[in-house]
């Protein structure tokens, strides 16, 4: 029997320190590119099936399919986001001035048609009249500080247009590289995860990709669709600053607040200016857009991954508060992988220990009973 080899603790600690220093140094060097890398990876994973379909139609010419995908990325994602952020940044002063003027705003009396609304018409009219009787400001004077804080946070993030342009430039370049080398990158990540966690590591990578695709389909596509339809309705109804309101709707939809706040505010503005027909049509259009969320989002998410809506929405909201906009994708991925691995560990029950049955006769006892002479 070989003697047990002594454990060189100093060598192990030195190796851990060197690996930790190399990892931290690499992340520090790559820090300027990490936001673009995360966004590019998210976009490429979400649009990879589209990339493969375009490649097949282009005669398996990868460079041509990559060029088409980059153009689609610029037209569908980069330009609308840039337009929304630049619009908020350019009109930041007007938005803050309007919010500062809220305490001097006097709410007009409720229109006569409010009383005819079934079920809640009388109560709505009574509450409206209470706010109107409060004079200039009323409830708006109480909520103005909170609205100011929210608007300042939103404009503070939207005002860094230059940083956004740099990040989008890096994102487009990295996305092009990943489109060209997608299989190699996926194989490397899968091998790395398998080396750490075995077969479960590879399954976790696949689940992460499906979760990103589900969120991109369910959350982002739904938000873009709702804000686009809402912006069209505002433009047709003749509401001023429709572009700003559309950008705000996009932010609200991505934050899972919904498009109703800007739309209902526009409806109230139209009623106040006696545009009753346009206001009524916009109100109906707003309700239809809000209901689209409950139909389109679950349908698209289920096409990506079979996870509960509560898990996806919790990951979206929690990830956004923790990591910003990119947390829309990081949050659901973390929760989905964690939940799947936890369920797999719980369901993997160890084999029960074998317990000898002392009441059953042994083979020797049975042999002795059958052949007593041999015993």
C-alpha angles and dihedrals in degrees: 000000000000116000115249112265114240116249114243099216094175091056092049093049091048092052091049091049093049093047091047091050092049092049094048091045093050092050090048092052092047094043095106090053099043097090091049091045092051093047093045092049091049093049095045093048091048095048100035095106089053089049092053092048092052090047091055091051090049094057094262091296102152097191092055093047090048091052091051092048092050090052090049089048091053095047100040104034115013100044097046092047091047091048092049095047095043091048091054091045094049093048096039093111092051092049093050091046090052091050092048088053094055096095090059093050116108116210110228121231116275115271118250095248091065089075090058095058108115120250100349103036097101094046093048091049091049094050091045091051090050091055091045092051089052087076128219109002103002110162091353090070089058097049096041095091092052093046089050092053092049094046092046090052092049094046091045090058093041096048095069092082092148093056090047091053091051092048092048091049091052090044093054092049094048091044090055091051092048092048089054096043101027099128093049092049092048092048091051093050091046092050090049092051092045090051090055103038107011118225092347090060092059091046090050091054091051091048091050091054092048091049092052090049092048093051092045090052099039105034107026099037091046092048093049092046094049095046092046093050091045091050091051090052092049092049093049092046091053097240111165120242091022090159093056092046091049090053090049090049091053091053092047093048092050088050089052092242092117134228098273100095097063091037095051090046089054090048090053090049091053093049090049090055092048095250090138099160094048091045093050093048092047090050091054090045090050093053091050091050091049091050090050088071092064093051107035102040099054090043093053095042093052089054090059105042137349099242131130118269090231091059093047095047092045089052092047096050097038093044092050093051091046103041106014124239093337087059087074085080102026095053098056091043092054093046094044095050092043093049093048095048091046092051091048091051092048093048093048098088118185116239114270115250116257112250117202115236105229093186095062116087116250124236092255092053091050091048091050092050092051098042109028093165092060089053 
